[in-house]
Amino acid sequence: MFIKDFGILNLMKRDTINITEKNRRLILEPFVTSPDDTIYAIKNMPPEVFGAFGSYFSRNPLDFRVHLVKSIRGTIERDVTESENKPLLPESYHWLLNKDYREPSDAIREGIEQSQHFFRKWYGKYSHKSIANTVWIPMVANDVSQLFARELAYDQLAFFIEQSTRFVKMDVNNLFQDADIIKSGYRGIYLSTLETLAGAYLRLTDLALEENKRELPFEKWREMQKENKWEKEMMAKYEREMKGKTLDVTRFLLPQATRTNIAWILDARSIEFDIAAWKGHPLQELKEDARLIEKHAGQIAPSLLKYTKRNEYYADNLNGYLGHLRAEPGKGFEKGVDIISCEENALEKAIAHILKRHNCGGTFRQRFEEAQKMSFCEKINVLERVVMGRGEHDEWVEMDEEFDLVKIAFEIRTDVGATRDWRRHQKWDRGESLYSLDNGFHRPYMIDNISEEAVSIFNNAMEVAYEAETLIRRDFPYQAQYVIPMAANHAITFSGGLDQLQYMLWTRSTPQGNFSYRKDAFNVAEAVLKIHPWLLGYKNYPEGRKFEDVYNNAPLKNLFRLQMGETKLHE
């Protein structure tokens, strides 16, 4: 059994002051499958309410259940100590304490014998898995590591929201302790390395915050604001922005052992697959999490989670085929983008797909031959017509997927932290290696601007982490990833369509985003546009010009969109 720290549950008990453990459980019972487990499912809750509570994870480290209890008590925005005479629950929730109360869903459950028979026959006997595709289960995970978050993101149907490294100063005093390493001879170096990274994160956060406030003091910042609120409100906003700017830099020191909270929804079919696969995962954490997911998702869809036995085939894959495909260690690299493959005649193919969609009859071959006979201007005119009325919030070029049928594959060379954000684009097919400092690391230039002490702290943390990784991976290559900081260089491969491409680059080029993945977005855009200049209306890419000028002076607007602006806060 791997080590779990249930401190967050004690925090809940302290936070919900004046609530007895018995009443806390009574409040939670109708809504969650467990008041205590670190992973659990949500029930009897409107989707928008689940979404609202889940969104708190982005800016608040507290458990979902804490917010749930506080909302029922009417203290979601502020924590007020109730007087002895004040009701524990709002009047509308008194039914929770009524032992005679019968949930409406109970009546349904008692009458679904035939439904259960139907599921067993068609899902179990005939593997009619389309049934499970329609059953979506809301889940919550507390105190899981970054490696859990990585594995979850690779399920393309998992939609999730995770604790933000920008808005939440991460709890580095409670880093994940892998059971295999803790009981091995690497225990000492593992714990001391995590301690070094934690100390570096905390110290660098103090130094960076001090520097950011010196560089942009409150009065100067206030002159830049359009709104004119009360002094107290403006100061609170200033503190939030300074904190965000600071944590955007210091997150590079966070190891993968950093715990996070995640709320997600996933269909029963995918959950079943994940459970069976993760039971064979090399990390004890993922094995235990698979057990908890099975336990709690099974309470929501007991008839559907049938094939959850450990899958040996996928276990072999997750364990790297037992090292039989081992190659030379990776080599260091810098930020950048490599185009792996792209389609020839991509413009003509895009035009052909669009013409086929918006005309009666015909085949792709017919429309492709028509497109080949068009002049370059005629083809661009087709694209101009398609995006003529496209507004700021119209995310896609085409309502259907015609523009996405033209494919491209590329690799982004970046840092682990930025990869964490890129991985969220789940409609793409994505591929990565294990994390390793063999590839080197990325030190943000902001750290160099703080002080020599800041640079020394950062470099020392990387050296300590690399030494630990090198030793631990001799016997535990997967577990060694827990000590890898987000600054480690990493490469992620993407394969997908051009519509997904333009959407992803618009999303990741926002001026408010982390500077690291924003730089990646512009690197991807430049690399793609050099092979497909027609996306901006160019017949040939204008070599020798700054990319910003190439984009801003493009003949074709509104097809391939980037956010080129800057903010004074994150430029």
BELQUIMO-V792729 format. One record per helix or strand of 2 or more residues. SS is the DSSP state (A for helix, B for strand). FROM is the first residue (numbers start at 0). TO is the last residue. If there is no record, write none. Layout:
BEGIN
ss = {SS,SS}
from = {FROM,FROM}
to = {TO,TO}
END
This chain:
BEGIN
ss = {A,A,B,A,A,A,A,A,A,B,A,B,A,A,A,A,B,A,A,A,A,B,A,A,A,A,B,A,B,A,A,A,A,B,A,A,A,A}
from = {6,20,38,46,63,90,103,112,129,135,145,158,178,186,217,230,258,267,283,311,319,335,345,363,375,402,406,415,428,436,444,451,478,487,497,514,532,546}
to = {14,28,41,57,72,96,109,124,132,144,152,161,181,214,222,252,266,277,299,317,322,341,356,372,385,404,414,421,431,438,449,471,482,496,507,530,535,551}
END
